[in-house]
Amino acid sequence: MAMDAHEIETLIRTALPDAHVEIRDLAGDGDHYAAMVVSSAFTGKTRVAQHKMVYDALKGRMGDQLHALALQTAAPDA
């Protein structure tokens, strides 16, 4: 079962309430997305830690309901 962009955005915003989130469906299949997430929660964290925070927000759906997510993260003004 595929996820829609709104569901991905909602999960991320629930975990990172201040986040600015942009989701793009890369293949039009609801299974391959790109996401840009900017949050102050990322300040001082490595890129790997930032990505883990986003993957944690997806609550185990990566690799199951969501096949691929090209992820870019940043802290504000970074």
C-alpha positions as a printed Julia matrix, in Angstrom:
78×3 Matrix{Float64}:
  0.0    0.0     0.0
  1.5    3.33   -1.1
  1.55   6.56    0.91
  0.41   9.92   -0.37
  2.43  13.1    -0.01
 -0.01  14.58    2.51
  0.43  11.6     4.84
  4.23  11.88    4.66
  4.07  15.61    5.39
  1.68  15.08    8.31
  3.93  12.47    9.93
  6.98  14.73    9.6
  5.15  17.79   10.93
  3.81  15.8    13.89
  7.36  14.86   14.9
  8.91  18.22   13.92
  6.15  20.83   14.44
  8.2   23.81   13.23
  9.31  22.06   10.04
  8.93  23.51    6.59
  8.22  20.44    4.44
  8.11  20.12    0.65
  7.2   16.74   -0.84
  7.42  15.83   -4.53
  6.16  12.59   -6.09
  9.06  11.63   -8.36
  7.43   8.87  -10.4
  3.71   9.57  -10.08
  3.24   6.21   -8.42
  2.85   7.24   -4.77
  5.92   5.17   -3.95
  8.93   7.33   -4.87
  9.19  10.78   -3.27
 11.65  13.57   -2.68
 11.39  15.62    0.49
 13.01  18.84    1.65
 12.66  19.36    5.4
 13.9   22.46    7.24
 13.6   22.46   11.04
 15.29  24.16   13.97
 15.42  20.7    15.57
 18.24  19.94   13.12
 20.49  22.7    14.47
 23.85  21.27   15.53
 23.01  17.78   14.27
 24.88  15.91   11.56
 23.15  15.23    8.26
 22.88  11.54    9.25
 21.19  12.47   12.55
 18.81  14.83   10.72
 17.82  12.1     8.27
 17.32   9.63   11.12
 14.93  12.1    12.77
 12.85  12.22    9.58
 12.91   8.43    9.14
 11.87   8.04   12.79
  8.96  10.41   12.1
  7.76   8.02    9.37
  7.26   5.34   12.05
  8.59   2.31   10.21
  6.83   3.02    6.91
 10.14   3.39    5.0
 10.72   0.27    2.94
  7.15  -0.91    3.5
  4.5    1.61    2.5
  7.12   4.04    1.21
  9.66   2.52   -1.14
 11.99   5.47   -1.8
 12.52   8.9    -0.27
 15.22  11.23   -1.62
 15.77  13.34    1.45
 17.32  16.78    1.93
 17.4   18.33    5.39
 18.65  21.6     6.81
 18.42  23.85    9.83
 16.99  27.33    9.18
 19.56  29.76    7.73
 21.98  26.9     7.11
